[in-house]
Amino acid sequence: MFVEHLFNVSCIKKRQI
């Protein structure tokens, strides 16, 4: 789902920081 994709992207961005 689109929402799930956004959530995953947010998690990845947080991990990078």
mmCIF entry with sequence, helices, sheets and N, C-alpha, C, O atoms, coordinates in Angstrom:
data_MODEL
# 
_entry.id   MODEL 
# 
_entity.id                         1 
_entity.type                       polymer 
_entity.pdbx_number_of_molecules   1 
# 
_entity_poly.entity_id                      1 
_entity_poly.type                           'polypeptide(L)' 
_entity_poly.nstd_linkage                   no 
_entity_poly.nstd_monomer                   no 
_entity_poly.pdbx_seq_one_letter_code       MFVEHLFNVSCIKKRQI 
_entity_poly.pdbx_seq_one_letter_code_can   MFVEHLFNVSCIKKRQI 
_entity_poly.pdbx_strand_id                 A 
# 
loop_
_entity_poly_seq.entity_id 
_entity_poly_seq.num 
_entity_poly_seq.mon_id 
_entity_poly_seq.hetero 
1 1  MET n 
1 2  PHE n 
1 3  VAL n 
1 4  GLU n 
1 5  HIS n 
1 6  LEU n 
1 7  PHE n 
1 8  ASN n 
1 9  VAL n 
1 10 SER n 
1 11 CYS n 
1 12 ILE n 
1 13 LYS n 
1 14 LYS n 
1 15 ARG n 
1 16 GLN n 
1 17 ILE n 
# 
_struct_asym.id          A 
_struct_asym.entity_id   1 
# 
_struct_conf.conf_type_id            HELX_P 
_struct_conf.id                      HELX_P1 
_struct_conf.pdbx_PDB_helix_id       AA1 
_struct_conf.beg_label_comp_id       PHE 
_struct_conf.beg_label_asym_id       A 
_struct_conf.beg_label_seq_id        2 
_struct_conf.pdbx_beg_PDB_ins_code   ? 
_struct_conf.end_label_comp_id       GLN 
_struct_conf.end_label_asym_id       A 
_struct_conf.end_label_seq_id        16 
_struct_conf.pdbx_end_PDB_ins_code   ? 
_struct_conf.beg_auth_comp_id        PHE 
_struct_conf.beg_auth_asym_id        A 
_struct_conf.beg_auth_seq_id         2 
_struct_conf.end_auth_comp_id        GLN 
_struct_conf.end_auth_asym_id        A 
_struct_conf.end_auth_seq_id         16 
_struct_conf.pdbx_PDB_helix_class    1 
_struct_conf.details                 ? 
_struct_conf.pdbx_PDB_helix_length   15 
# 
_struct_conf_type.id          HELX_P 
_struct_conf_type.criteria    ? 
_struct_conf_type.reference   ? 
# 
loop_
_atom_site.group_PDB 
_atom_site.id 
_atom_site.type_symbol 
_atom_site.label_atom_id 
_atom_site.label_alt_id 
_atom_site.label_comp_id 
_atom_site.label_asym_id 
_atom_site.label_entity_id 
_atom_site.label_seq_id 
_atom_site.pdbx_PDB_ins_code 
_atom_site.Cartn_x 
_atom_site.Cartn_y 
_atom_site.Cartn_z 
_atom_site.occupancy 
_atom_site.B_iso_or_equiv 
_atom_site.pdbx_formal_charge 
_atom_site.auth_seq_id 
_atom_site.auth_comp_id 
_atom_site.auth_asym_id 
_atom_site.auth_atom_id 
_atom_site.pdbx_PDB_model_num 
ATOM 1  N N  . MET A 1 1  ? 0.841  -1.214 0.000  1.00 0.00 ? 1  MET A N  1 
ATOM 2  C CA . MET A 1 1  ? 0.000  0.000  0.000  1.00 0.00 ? 1  MET A CA 1 
ATOM 3  C C  . MET A 1 1  ? 0.869  1.254  0.000  1.00 0.00 ? 1  MET A C  1 
ATOM 4  O O  . MET A 1 1  ? 2.024  1.233  0.426  1.00 0.00 ? 1  MET A O  1 
ATOM 5  N N  . PHE A 1 2  ? 0.288  2.340  -0.486 1.00 0.00 ? 2  PHE A N  1 
ATOM 6  C CA . PHE A 1 2  ? 1.059  3.591  -0.554 1.00 0.00 ? 2  PHE A CA 1 
ATOM 7  C C  . PHE A 1 2  ? 1.456  4.070  0.842  1.00 0.00 ? 2  PHE A C  1 
ATOM 8  O O  . PHE A 1 2  ? 2.593  4.483  1.070  1.00 0.00 ? 2  PHE A O  1 
ATOM 9  N N  . VAL A 1 3  ? 0.506  4.009  1.766  1.00 0.00 ? 3  VAL A N  1 
ATOM 10 C CA . VAL A 1 3  ? 0.801  4.459  3.140  1.00 0.00 ? 3  VAL A CA 1 
ATOM 11 C C  . VAL A 1 3  ? 1.924  3.619  3.728  1.00 0.00 ? 3  VAL A C  1 
ATOM 12 O O  . VAL A 1 3  ? 2.816  4.140  4.397  1.00 0.00 ? 3  VAL A O  1 
ATOM 13 N N  . GLU A 1 4  ? 1.876  2.330  3.477  1.00 0.00 ? 4  GLU A N  1 
ATOM 14 C CA . GLU A 1 4  ? 2.913  1.443  4.019  1.00 0.00 ? 4  GLU A CA 1 
ATOM 15 C C  . GLU A 1 4  ? 4.276  1.836  3.441  1.00 0.00 ? 4  GLU A C  1 
ATOM 16 O O  . GLU A 1 4  ? 5.286  1.832  4.144  1.00 0.00 ? 4  GLU A O  1 
ATOM 17 N N  . HIS A 1 5  ? 4.286  2.171  2.160  1.00 0.00 ? 5  HIS A N  1 
ATOM 18 C CA . HIS A 1 5  ? 5.552  2.557  1.519  1.00 0.00 ? 5  HIS A CA 1 
ATOM 19 C C  . HIS A 1 5  ? 6.111  3.818  2.185  1.00 0.00 ? 5  HIS A C  1 
ATOM 20 O O  . HIS A 1 5  ? 7.303  3.894  2.481  1.00 0.00 ? 5  HIS A O  1 
ATOM 21 N N  . LEU A 1 6  ? 5.248  4.798  2.417  1.00 0.00 ? 6  LEU A N  1 
ATOM 22 C CA . LEU A 1 6  ? 5.703  6.047  3.057  1.00 0.00 ? 6  LEU A CA 1 
ATOM 23 C C  . LEU A 1 6  ? 6.247  5.738  4.446  1.00 0.00 ? 6  LEU A C  1 
ATOM 24 O O  . LEU A 1 6  ? 7.266  6.294  4.856  1.00 0.00 ? 6  LEU A O  1 
ATOM 25 N N  . PHE A 1 7  ? 5.572  4.856  5.165  1.00 0.00 ? 7  PHE A N  1 
ATOM 26 C CA . PHE A 1 7  ? 6.014  4.520  6.516  1.00 0.00 ? 7  PHE A CA 1 
ATOM 27 C C  . PHE A 1 7  ? 7.403  3.879  6.472  1.00 0.00 ? 7  PHE A C  1 
ATOM 28 O O  . PHE A 1 7  ? 8.275  4.200  7.280  1.00 0.00 ? 7  PHE A O  1 
ATOM 29 N N  . ASN A 1 8  ? 7.589  2.979  5.525  1.00 0.00 ? 8  ASN A N  1 
ATOM 30 C CA . ASN A 1 8  ? 8.898  2.320  5.394  1.00 0.00 ? 8  ASN A CA 1 
ATOM 31 C C  . ASN A 1 8  ? 9.975  3.333  5.046  1.00 0.00 ? 8  ASN A C  1 
ATOM 32 O O  . ASN A 1 8  ? 11.074 3.292  5.600  1.00 0.00 ? 8  ASN A O  1 
ATOM 33 N N  . VAL A 1 9  ? 9.667  4.232  4.140  1.00 0.00 ? 9  VAL A N  1 
ATOM 34 C CA . VAL A 1 9  ? 10.648 5.252  3.738  1.00 0.00 ? 9  VAL A CA 1 
ATOM 35 C C  . VAL A 1 9  ? 11.018 6.107  4.949  1.00 0.00 ? 9  VAL A C  1 
ATOM 36 O O  . VAL A 1 9  ? 12.185 6.448  5.142  1.00 0.00 ? 9  VAL A O  1 
ATOM 37 N N  . SER A 1 10 ? 10.023 6.448  5.758  1.00 0.00 ? 10 SER A N  1 
ATOM 38 C CA . SER A 1 10 ? 10.292 7.274  6.946  1.00 0.00 ? 10 SER A CA 1 
ATOM 39 C C  . SER A 1 10 ? 11.233 6.525  7.888  1.00 0.00 ? 10 SER A C  1 
ATOM 40 O O  . SER A 1 10 ? 12.163 7.114  8.439  1.00 0.00 ? 10 SER A O  1 
ATOM 41 N N  . CYS A 1 11 ? 10.993 5.238  8.070  1.00 0.00 ? 11 CYS A N  1 
ATOM 42 C CA . CYS A 1 11 ? 11.841 4.443  8.970  1.00 0.00 ? 11 CYS A CA 1 
ATOM 43 C C  . CYS A 1 11 ? 13.272 4.419  8.429  1.00 0.00 ? 11 CYS A C  1 
ATOM 44 O O  . CYS A 1 11 ? 14.230 4.572  9.188  1.00 0.00 ? 11 CYS A O  1 
ATOM 45 N N  . ILE A 1 12 ? 13.409 4.232  7.150  1.00 0.00 ? 12 ILE A N  1 
ATOM 46 C CA . ILE A 1 12 ? 14.748 4.177  6.550  1.00 0.00 ? 12 ILE A CA 1 
ATOM 47 C C  . ILE A 1 12 ? 15.457 5.518  6.740  1.00 0.00 ? 12 ILE A C  1 
ATOM 48 O O  . ILE A 1 12 ? 16.638 5.556  7.086  1.00 0.00 ? 12 ILE A O  1 
ATOM 49 N N  . LYS A 1 13 ? 14.740 6.610  6.516  1.00 0.00 ? 13 LYS A N  1 
ATOM 50 C CA . LYS A 1 13 ? 15.358 7.935  6.685  1.00 0.00 ? 13 LYS A CA 1 
ATOM 51 C C  . LYS A 1 13 ? 15.792 8.129  8.135  1.00 0.00 ? 13 LYS A C  1 
ATOM 52 O O  . LYS A 1 13 ? 16.869 8.668  8.390  1.00 0.00 ? 13 LYS A O  1 
ATOM 53 N N  . LYS A 1 14 ? 14.979 7.703  9.070  1.00 0.00 ? 14 LYS A N  1 
ATOM 54 C CA . LYS A 1 14 ? 15.332 7.869  10.494 1.00 0.00 ? 14 LYS A CA 1 
ATOM 55 C C  . LYS A 1 14 ? 16.573 7.042  10.817 1.00 0.00 ? 14 LYS A C  1 
ATOM 56 O O  . LYS A 1 14 ? 17.417 7.469  11.605 1.00 0.00 ? 14 LYS A O  1 
ATOM 57 N N  . ARG A 1 15 ? 16.685 5.865  10.214 1.00 0.00 ? 15 ARG A N  1 
ATOM 58 C CA . ARG A 1 15 ? 17.838 5.000  10.502 1.00 0.00 ? 15 ARG A CA 1 
ATOM 59 C C  . ARG A 1 15 ? 19.107 5.641  9.951  1.00 0.00 ? 15 ARG A C  1 
ATOM 60 O O  . ARG A 1 15 ? 20.165 5.552  10.573 1.00 0.00 ? 15 ARG A O  1 
ATOM 61 N N  . GLN A 1 16 ? 19.011 6.284  8.794  1.00 0.00 ? 16 GLN A N  1 
ATOM 62 C CA . GLN A 1 16 ? 20.197 6.908  8.190  1.00 0.00 ? 16 GLN A CA 1 
ATOM 63 C C  . GLN A 1 16 ? 20.715 8.033  9.068  1.00 0.00 ? 16 GLN A C  1 
ATOM 64 O O  . GLN A 1 16 ? 21.926 8.211  9.209  1.00 0.00 ? 16 GLN A O  1 
ATOM 65 N N  . ILE A 1 17 ? 19.808 8.788  9.656  1.00 0.00 ? 17 ILE A N  1 
ATOM 66 C CA . ILE A 1 17 ? 20.233 9.945  10.467 1.00 0.00 ? 17 ILE A CA 1 
ATOM 67 C C  . ILE A 1 17 ? 20.939 9.457  11.739 1.00 0.00 ? 17 ILE A C  1 
ATOM 68 O O  . ILE A 1 17 ? 21.373 10.270 12.555 1.00 0.00 ? 17 ILE A O  1 
# 
